[in-house]
Amino acid sequence: MKHFDVIVAGGGAMGSAAAWQLAKRGLRVACLDRFAPPHALGSSHGGTRIIREAYFEHPQYVPLVRRAYTLWDELAQGVATSPLYVLTGGAYIGPPNSTLLRGVHASVRAHAIAHDVLDPAALAQRYPALKAEFGMQAIIEQRAGFLHVAAGIRAMRAGAIAAGAQMKDFEPVERFDVGVKEVQVQTARGSYHAERLVIAAGGWIRELVPQLAGVFSVQRQVTVWCAALGPGVAAREAPVTIWELHSGETFYTIPDEGDGFKIGVHYGGALTTAADIQRTVSDAEQQKGRELLARYIPAAAGEVRSASVCMYTNTPDLHFAIDWLPGTTERVLIVSPCSGHGFKFAPAVGEVVAEMITTGHPAFDIGPFSLQRF
């Protein structure tokens, strides 16, 4: 079949979620990807991702992430063949006036999220492995944890296929043309037609939609996994953490589930493109991760077990972009540039996409994610 109700360009986290939610509603869906998700060449890999409710980026995300928790549970109880997430609790640590802690405080106040506020001594008593510096503060929430990335994508793809979607791997969208009543999509294998096109192409969006190349930027990000040197850093002992240092540098950690203790610096990577990104992690980059752990979580600062590179596709204000592409009479929907904090939301964003296409009225206010702000 060459004609569909909706074609989704990109089959990673957001694309798979959109295909699942659209097909659940009875639409004829094709989801095309340049590789075979889950894979390690985009933004949705690296083993695990944090999921958290006390959202420092803005309180507007809290209702959306609450819906995501519900949909991850739906997948876990339905088509998933392995666990999707682990709840560990979360610790957000930094100076009280830091962007991180001010943002967390705003969300917990706005949405009545249960939390504790600890000084460094109280933090060390609760989590002995965490070594906050003088002048820092910690906010603790119980609902945070981490998601298994590959299992999550496989579950959403399985849900999409079970509902009738066609998942077409190794077939990237090369270009598209918007007509009065449909969109024509061209791949190396042929031409497809659909009423609507959803673009969830991640780091490749700048090439696929050139008019947005000046809005979105692709940033190289490195994550490192280190062996444990002491107790208190395993998944059932330690929380996920986000730290903002006195310098303003931000990094996150995910406790060890057997593959190593994960650390990544949040933002700060080199600007690049999806085609040209340097995928080799240097010794210096690996050492940077170990040095941060040695200072703040020394029990996790053992030898480097592995390292990985992925991409953040960023907007200028580091918030999401979910909107109809201007000039396409609501036929092309942009969904994906999530600025490095989107994976946890995937099933809820997929639901928003399906509601925008089927009813025009998503359950959540996505006005803040409009392209018009750029």
N, C-alpha and C positions, 0 to 999 in steps of 0.2 A: 504494500500500500504506500502510495506517495503523497496522499493527502491526509492531513490530521487536523484536529481542532486546535491543538497547541503543539509547537515544537519548542523544546528546551535546548538551548545551546550551552553545553557544559554540564557534566554529570557528577561533579564533586558534591560537597555537602549541600549547598543551596539548590543545585540543579536536581539532585536525587530527591531532595525533600519536595521540591515543586512538582516533579513528575509523580511522586507518590500521592500527594494531596489532590492534584488535578485528576489523576486516574481514578482515585477513590470516588470522585464525583461523577464518574461516568464519561469523562471526556476521552477522546482518542488522542493519545500522547506519544510523541517520539522524543527521546532524550539522546542527544548526540555528544560524544566526547572524543577528544583527540587521542586519549589513551584508554585504559580500561580500569575505571575506579573500583576500589580504592588503589591509588598509586602514590608514588613518592616524588612526583614532579610538579605539584601545584602547591596549594595552601593547606590541604586537609590531610596531613600525615604527621609522623612524629610520635606515633603511639597513643598519646593522651592529650586531652585539652581540659582546662579548668571549666567547671560550671559553678556559678555563684549567684546569689540572690542580692546581696548588699552591693549593688552595682555602682562603682565609683565614677564611671563615665558620665552618668546622668540618671536621675530617678525615673525618667521616661522609659527606661529599658526594663524595669522591674516587672510590670505586668506581662510583658512579652516573655521574659525568661521563666516566669511562673507557668505560663502556658506551655513553654518548651519542656519543663519538667514533666508535666502531665503527658505530653506526646511521647517523650522518651520512655515513660512507663508503658504507654500503649504499645510501642514497638517492642519493648522488652518482654511484655506478656503475650505478644502476638508472633511476629515473624522472626524475631531475633533468635539466633542459634547460639549465642554466647552472651555473657553479661555486658551491658552497655555502659554502666557507670558505677562508681564507688563513692559513697559519701564519707568524707573524712573530716568535715569541718574546714573552715578557712580562717586564716590569720592575715590581716592587712596591717603592715607595720611601717612606721615612718614618723617624722616629726608631726606634732598635732596640727600644724598649719600647712602641711603638705597637700598637694593636689589630691593625692590618693586618699588621705584620711578625711579631708574636707568633703570629698565626693561620697565616700562611704557614709559619713554622718548624714549627708543630705538624703541619701536613699533610705537609711534606716528610720529617719524621722518621718519622711514622706509616706512610707509604707508600713510603719510599725513592725519592723523586722527585729526579732529577738536577737540581742547581741550583748557582749561583755566588752568593757574597756579595761585594759590591763597596762600597768607600767612594766618596764623590763624585768623587774624582779618577779612580779606575779606571772608574767609570761613564761619565764624560765621555770617557775614552779609547775605550771600546767604543762608546758612542752619543754622539757629540759634541753632538747637539741637546738632550740632557737635562741640565738644570742643577740638580742637587740641592744643598740648602743644607748648611752646616756642621752636623754633628751628625746628619745623615741617613745612611741605609744603603740599599742596593738588593739585593734578591734577584732573580736572573734565572732563568727557566725557559725551556726551548726549545720546549715543546709548545704554548704559548699562541698565540692568534691571534684572528681575528674571523670571524664567520658573516655571510652575506648573508641578512637577515631575510626579505624577500619571496620570494626563491628557495627558502629552506627551507620556508616555509609552502606555497608552490605544490607543492613536491616531495612533502610529506606528504599534501596534498590529492589529488594525482595518484595516489599510492600507494593511498590510501583508495578512490578512485573505481575504480581498476583492480581492486581486490579486491571491488568490489560495493557499497561504501557510497554512500548518497544524501546529497549535500551540498546542503542547502537554505538558500540565501542570502536575505537580507531577510525572515527569518521568526524573530524572537526568541521564546524561550519566555516566556510571560506568567505562568504559574503551573503548579504540578503538584500532584497529589494521590496519595498513596501508599495503595494497597489491599493486600489480603492476598497477592495473587499477581502484581500488576503495578502500574505507575505510569502514571497518565494525565497527559499533557502537553498544555497548551492554548496555542495560538498564535493570532494574528489570523486565520489561514487555516483553523483547524480543530483537531480533537482527535486526538492520537496516543496509542498505547498501547505499552508496552515492559515487558520483565521487569526491566530496570535503567535508571536514569538517571544519567548522568555530568554533573556541573555543573562546567564549565570557563569560567565567565562573566567571569572577570577582575574589573574594577571594577564590574560590574553585579551581582556576587554578593550584595551587601548588600540590594538591592531584591528579588532573586529568592528569597533565603533570609533572611527578616527575623530569624529567631532567631539568626543569626550576625552581624547588623549591629553588635553591640557588640564583636565580636572583630576584625573586619577593618576597616582604614581605607584610604582612597584618598588618595594623595599626588601632587600635581602635580610633574612633573619636566621640566626644560628641557635640551635639548642644542643646541649651537652648532657650526657648521662654519666654519672660517676658512681663508683663502688662505695659502699658504706664502710666507714672506719669504726663506727660505734653504734650503740642502740638508739632507738627513738626516731628513726627516719624511715621506717617501713610504713606501708599504706595504712595499716591498722593502728599506727602509733602517732603519726605526724599529720598535720593538716596540710592542705594546699596553702601556699603563701604568695602574697604579692608585697614587695618591699619598695618603698621610695626612700632613697638615701638622702642625707643632708645635701649632697651635690645635685639632687634632682634626678639622678639616674634611677631607673625602675627595672626590677627583674622579678621573675616569678619562679616558683618551684613546685614540683609535683612529687610526692613521696614514692619510695621504691616499692615496686610490685614484683621484683625479681630481675628486671633488666637494668636497674640502676636508678639513681636519684636524679631527676630531671631538673635542669636549670636553663632559663633563657632570658636574655636581656630584652625588655619590651621596647620596641622601636630602637632607633639609633643605627640601624644597618644601612649599608650603601644603597643608593638608588640604582635600579637596574631595569631590565626588561625580562619578560618570561622566557624569551629565546636566548638571552645572553647571560643569565644569572650564573655566577660562579658557585658550583655545587661542592667544591672541595673545601673542607673546614681546616683552616691552618692550625698549626701547633699553638700559635699565640691566642687564637680564638678559643681553643680548648682550655688553655691555661687561664684565660680570663674567667671562664666559668668556675674552675676549681678555686681560683683566688677568692671569688665572691663567697663560695661555700665555706672556704677555710675561715673566713672572717665572721660569717653570720650563722652558718650551720656546719660547724667543723666535723661533726660526726658523719657527714655525707661527702666529705671532700677527699675521697679515695681516688684511685687511678681512673682515668677516663675509659669508659667501656665503649662508648660510641658517640657520634656526633652527626647532626643532620642540618640541612639547609631547606628552608621553605620561603614562601613569599607572603608579605602583607601587601594587599592592594588598598591604598589609602586614599581617602578624600582629604581636602584641605583642613577640615575641622575634626577629622578622625571619627566622624559619625557615619552611620550607614547611608547608602543610596538605594532607595527602592521607589521607583517612579517610572511613569511612561516616558519613553524617549520623545522629546519635543519634535513636532512635525510629523509624527507617525499616526495621528488620529487614534491613539490608544490601541495600536496594534503591536507595538514593541515595548516590552517591559524590562527595565534594567533592574537586576537583582543580583547583588554579589559584592560590590566593593565595601567590605565590612571592616576595613582598617585594623585588622589583626585581632579582633575580639568577637568574631561572628559565629564560630562553629557551634557553640552551645545553643544558639537560637535556631539552628537549621530547621527542625520540624515545624516550629512556630512560624518562621518566615515562609516556609512552603505553604502553610495554611493561609497566610496573608495573601500570597500570590494567587492561590486558588480562589479566594474570596474576591480579589480584585477582578479576576477574569470572569467569574461566574455571576456575581451579584453587583460588583462595583462598590461594595461597602464592606471593607475589612473590619473585623471586630476591634482592632487596635488603631489608634491614631498614628498614622505614618507620615503626617504632615511634616514633622521635623526631618524626615529622610528625603524630602523632595529635592529634585535636581535644580529647582528654581533658586535655591539658596546660593548656588554657584554662579 
